[in-house]
Amino acid sequence: MNVFNDDQAFVNKSGNLSLGSSGLDDGAGDATHKYAKNDVFLGVDPGSIISTTDPALTRIGAGSYKKTLVASTTHNVLIPMLGPEQRTFSGVANAAANQSAPHGVKVLSLALFYRVNTTDITSLTLTVYTIQLAAAASVPTATTLTGTTTGATLTQAANEYAAVLAVTTPAFTTTADLMIVGEAVIVIPASSTVDILGASWRIAMAWY
């Protein structure tokens, strides 16, 4: 039975909190785990996006900045997830569906916003990894989150593009000392450059 239940909120027998009837509250519940919200996004400013070629941060307008990737180079670009805090709760065995399941962060997609200058670029690929840190490991273990990328346009244009990688099978991360990062590999020919303008993570998140 539910510990507390009315038209506005309830706490079920496994301790999950919902803010509305039938666990749907504001309609933004995750399809699989209705106690989680799937409309959360985390913006990443270009100053926090790191390239192996270490371009400078340049102001382009009020509150707007860019990093310009130079020509004739293959650039490896690291896109961090700036928060949120993650939980390691992975559910209670034999609990009813959606009543006690993983909590924390579930990656849904990653968008990279960029602009192609002067001439077309050669390629742009986007990947999301979980990186497991461990004191005894020589190199952190990286696991690819399989997904499909759309919008990775290579054509020169004045306006920005958004390359979006949608994770095929989103799942909560519940392991301690686990980082979530994105990586873009951008191949730029001679006479072209690429402006990195920012990124956005779309996630589902559950604290209770």
N, C-alpha and C positions, 0 to 999 in steps of 0.2 A: 504494500500500500504506500501511497505518497505521504510524506511527513507533513507537508503543507500544500494545499491546493485551492486556488480559486481562479477567477478569470484572468488574473494578472500575473501570477507567479506560482511556481511550485518547486519543491525539492523532492526528487524521487528517492526511492529506497536505497539507491547506491550513492546518493550524495550529490548528484548533478543538479545544478540550478538552471531553471528556465524562467524567462521573464514573461511568459504568456501561455495561453491555452495550447495544449497538445505539443508543447515544446517548439512551437513555430513562432511565437512572440511577434517580432516585427517583420517576419517574412524573409529574413536574410540568413536563415539557418542553412548549414551545409547539407547537401543532399543525403549524405551517408550518416553523418553525426550531427543531428539537429541541434544539439547544445552548442555547437561551434558556429561562429559567424564567418561567412565566406565572402564578405564584402570589404575586407580589410586590405589596405595597400600601404606600402612603405616606400616613400620617395628617396632617391639617392642623388645627391647633388654631384655635379661633375668634379668638384674638388675631392670627393671621396672615391672616385673611380680612378684606378691606377693602371698605367700602361708600363710595359717593360722599356718603352722608349722615353718615359718620363717627360711628357710635354708640359709646358707651362699653363697655368690657369689664367685666362684672359676675360676681362669684363666686356660684355657685349650690350648691356642695357641695364635698366634698373632691376637689381636683384638677379640678373641673368649672367651666367658665365659659360665658358666653353674650354675644352682642351682640344687642340688641333693635332691630329696625327699626320706625320709628314709623309711625303711621297717615297716611292721605291723601297718600301719596307713592309714586312709582315709584323703586325702589331698584336701582341697578346694583352688583352685588356681584362683586368680583374674588377668585378662588380660585387662589392660586399653587400650583405644584408645588415643594415644598421638597426639592430634590434629586431623584434622584441625579445624579451627574456623567454627562454624555453623551459618547459616542464619535462620531467622524466616519467610522469605517471602513465602507465601503459594499460590500465584497466584491471578489472577484477575477473578472475576466471569464472565461467558459468553464469555471468550476469546476463540479463535480457538485452537484446539488441538496443543500441543507442542509450543504454542506461549506465553502463560503465565501460568506457572504451578510451583509447589514447587521447591525451590532452596536449596542449602546447601549440605548435606551429605546423601547418600543412601547406606546402608550397603549391600554388595553383599555376602561376605563370610568372615570367619575367619579361619586361619590355625594356629595350634599349633605344633611346632617342638620339638621333645623329643626323648629320647633313653631309652630303657628298658635294665637293667643290671642284670646279673647273672641268674635269673629265670623269668618266665612269670608273668605278673601282672594280677589282678583279673578283673578290669574294668576301662574304661576311658570314661567319657561322657563330651560333650562340649555344652554349651548353650550361646546364646547372649541375652543380656537384654538392654532395655532402662530404665534408672533410673531417675524419675522425682523428682527434689528437690523442696521443698516448705517450707517456713519459719514456717508455722503453723502445719506442719505434724509431727507426732511422729516418723514415719519411712518412708523413701522415697518409692515411689510407683515404683515397678519393673514390667515391661511388657516384656514377652518373645517374641523374634522374632523367629517364627517357622521355622525350617530348617531341613535338612538331613545331617548327618555326615557320611563321608567316610574316610577310611584310619586309623581309630582308632585301630591300631594293638596292641595286647597285648603280643606278642611273644618276648622273649629275642633275641637281635641281636646287633652286633657291630655298625651298621649304624643307623642313625636317621630316625624317622618316621615323617609324617605330617598328623595329624588329621584335616580334613577340614569340617567345617560346612557351607553349602550353604543355604542362606536364601530363603525360598520358594517364598515369595512375597515381594521383596524389595520395599521400599517406602522411600521417603525423610522424614527426621525428621525436623520439623519446629517449635517445641515448645522451648521456652526459658528455660534455667536452666535444660537441659536434658543431662544426661551423657549416653554414650554408652560403655558397658563393656562386656567382655566375662568371663565365668566361666568354669573351668575344674574341675571335681570331679574325682580324681584318687585313686583307692583302690589298695594298695600295700601289698602283703602278706609278711610273713617272708622270709628272705634271698634274697629279691629283692630290688632294688632301681630304681628311674627314674630320668634322667637328663633332666631338662627344658632348652632348647637351644635358644628359642626365639619364636616370633609369627608374623603373618602378616595379616593385615586387607586389604581386597579388597573392594573398594568403588567406587561409581559414585559420582562425585562432580560437582556442578554448582555454579558459582558466578554471572553470568550475565544472 
